Amino acid sequence: TTYQNNTIVTNDSVIIDKTITIPSADVLNLFTTPYLLIDSPGAGYYIQVLTASCQVDFNTTAYTVSTTLNIYTDTATRVQHVFSNGLNATVNRIGVSAQQGVSGGADTQLISNKGIYLQAQTTNPLLGDSDIIIYLTYRIIQE
């Protein structure tokens, strides 16, 4: 096992830490325009998000309406992580996500050669003016 530049390399996977700042203008469109967090790793590779935290860098106005955020693999039928009411903040705060499992026989969650996105759960958030910071730890798994 080796560690270099926020990356751990083991015999069967690569584990990476990543921090992504999302400007408030993009947060206000997170349902209609999901935000790319991790690029596709290429054919034959999957991305599994191991941990995720969301920091709201509170400015002056709270987000309303759709404050739950999902982290998902492009084209998957099940999300990997959920931040329940993650945007519902009136102070600077950071919260952790809840990892989700598959439940139905045809559910898909990790898909080869697909990127990872952040999306508001039901509709675009309203009113907020705070940037958010997503902290991820994920691994690349080879088929």
C-alpha positions as a printed NumPy array, in Angstrom:
array([[  0.   ,   0.   ,   0.   ],
       [  1.332,   3.455,  -0.925],
       [  0.031,   6.996,  -0.274],
       [  0.798,   9.967,  -2.508],
       [ -1.087,  13.175,  -3.422],
       [ -4.363,  12.28 ,  -1.638],
       [ -4.335,   8.79 ,  -3.21 ],
       [ -3.884,   5.367,  -1.613],
       [ -2.931,   2.55 ,  -3.98 ],
       [ -3.596,  -1.03 ,  -2.858],
       [ -3.362,  -4.319,  -4.721],
       [ -6.981,  -4.219,  -5.92 ],
       [ -8.144,  -0.592,  -5.865],
       [ -7.182,   3.075,  -5.699],
       [ -8.607,   5.228,  -2.869],
       [ -8.757,   8.988,  -3.433],
       [ -9.7  ,  12.035,  -1.308],
       [-11.22 ,  14.964,  -3.193],
       [-12.634,  18.381,  -2.215],
       [-15.051,  20.164,  -4.576],
       [-16.356,  23.714,  -4.052],
       [-19.708,  24.353,  -5.735],
       [-20.673,  28.027,  -6.195],
       [-24.144,  29.11 ,  -5.046],
       [-25.201,  29.83 ,  -8.658],
       [-24.641,  26.133,  -9.467],
       [-26.329,  24.999,  -6.235],
       [-29.499,  26.864,  -7.304],
       [-29.613,  24.677, -10.457],
       [-28.657,  21.329,  -8.915],
       [-31.805,  19.533, -10.009],
       [-31.896,  20.597, -13.649],
       [-28.091,  20.596, -14.01 ],
       [-26.428,  17.965, -11.799],
       [-22.835,  18.836, -10.831],
       [-20.033,  16.514, -11.949],
       [-17.985,  15.499,  -8.891],
       [-15.777,  12.756, -10.361],
       [-14.983,  12.123, -14.027],
       [-15.511,   8.683, -15.536],
       [-12.562,   6.418, -14.688],
       [-12.684,   4.712, -18.097],
       [-13.906,   1.379, -19.43 ],
       [-13.641,  -1.498, -16.99 ],
       [-13.565,   0.702, -13.856],
       [-16.211,   1.606, -11.266],
       [-16.339,   4.443,  -8.719],
       [-17.555,   3.658,  -5.216],
       [-18.019,   6.681,  -2.946],
       [-16.909,   5.534,   0.498],
       [-17.613,   8.705,   2.515],
       [-19.061,  12.112,   1.727],
       [-19.511,  15.305,   3.728],
       [-21.22 ,  18.55 ,   2.732],
       [-20.159,  21.899,   4.171],
       [-22.463,  24.881,   3.764],
       [-20.32 ,  28.032,   3.811],
       [-23.288,  30.125,   5.003],
       [-23.497,  33.615,   3.518],
       [-26.752,  35.525,   4.237],
       [-29.766,  33.601,   2.874],
       [-30.745,  29.979,   3.518],
       [-31.726,  27.59 ,   0.733],
       [-35.358,  26.504,   0.768],
       [-37.637,  23.904,  -0.858],
       [-35.297,  21.162,  -2.145],
       [-32.52 ,  20.904,   0.456],
       [-31.752,  17.165,   0.204],
       [-28.855,  16.227,  -2.087],
       [-28.017,  12.914,  -3.756],
       [-24.672,  11.577,  -4.964],
       [-25.148,   9.092,  -7.791],
       [-23.427,   7.301, -10.658],
       [-24.507,   8.536, -14.105],
       [-27.463,   6.422, -15.401],
       [-27.784,   4.401, -12.139],
       [-31.23 ,   3.679, -10.712],
       [-30.079,   3.989,  -7.048],
       [-28.071,   6.795,  -5.472],
       [-24.859,   6.058,  -3.564],
       [-25.228,   8.723,  -0.825],
       [-27.889,  11.135,   0.479],
       [-27.478,  14.388,   2.407],
       [-30.921,  14.688,   4.052],
       [-31.637,  18.417,   4.368],
       [-27.969,  19.053,   3.626],
       [-28.671,  22.575,   2.355],
       [-31.055,  23.476,   5.198],
       [-28.506,  25.607,   7.078],
       [-28.62 ,  29.066,   8.667],
       [-25.027,  28.882,   9.984],
       [-21.743,  27.479,   8.681],
       [-21.968,  23.727,   9.132],
       [-20.759,  20.403,   7.837],
       [-22.701,  17.144,   7.756],
       [-22.092,  13.59 ,   6.645],
       [-24.101,  11.653,   4.108],
       [-26.   ,   8.412,   4.537],
       [-24.719,   5.617,   2.317],
       [-27.479,   3.857,   0.388],
       [-27.758,   0.227,  -0.665],
       [-29.573,  -1.475,  -3.514],
       [-33.007,  -2.885,  -2.741],
       [-34.628,  -4.123,  -5.94 ],
       [-33.414,  -6.984,  -8.068],
       [-32.858,  -4.712, -11.067],
       [-31.339,  -1.761,  -9.176],
       [-28.043,  -0.408, -10.465],
       [-25.662,   1.697,  -8.394],
       [-22.037,   1.277,  -9.524],
       [-21.687,   1.341, -13.313],
       [-18.496,   0.889, -15.282],
       [-17.098,   3.908, -17.142],
       [-19.51 ,   6.436, -15.567],
       [-18.931,   9.657, -13.631],
       [-20.334,  10.653, -10.238],
       [-22.775,  13.564,  -9.866],
       [-24.427,  15.652,  -7.152],
       [-28.117,  16.501,  -7.651],
       [-30.907,  18.097,  -5.621],
       [-33.466,  15.405,  -4.87 ],
       [-36.781,  16.858,  -6.078],
       [-36.387,  20.277,  -7.709],
       [-33.956,  23.185,  -7.805],
       [-33.251,  24.778,  -4.393],
       [-34.538,  28.328,  -3.943],
       [-33.211,  31.579,  -2.47 ],
       [-29.855,  30.453,  -1.049],
       [-26.606,  32.315,  -1.664],
       [-24.033,  30.052,   0.   ],
       [-21.293,  28.043,  -1.661],
       [-21.039,  24.409,  -0.607],
       [-17.978,  22.213,  -0.286],
       [-18.19 ,  18.469,  -0.886],
       [-15.509,  16.275,   0.711],
       [-15.28 ,  12.806,  -0.846],
       [-13.33 ,   9.653,  -0.245],
       [-13.835,   7.163,  -3.046],
       [-12.217,   4.185,  -4.65 ],
       [-11.725,   3.073,  -8.223],
       [-12.53 ,  -0.614,  -8.652],
       [-11.349,  -2.596, -11.668],
       [-13.768,  -5.127, -13.202]])
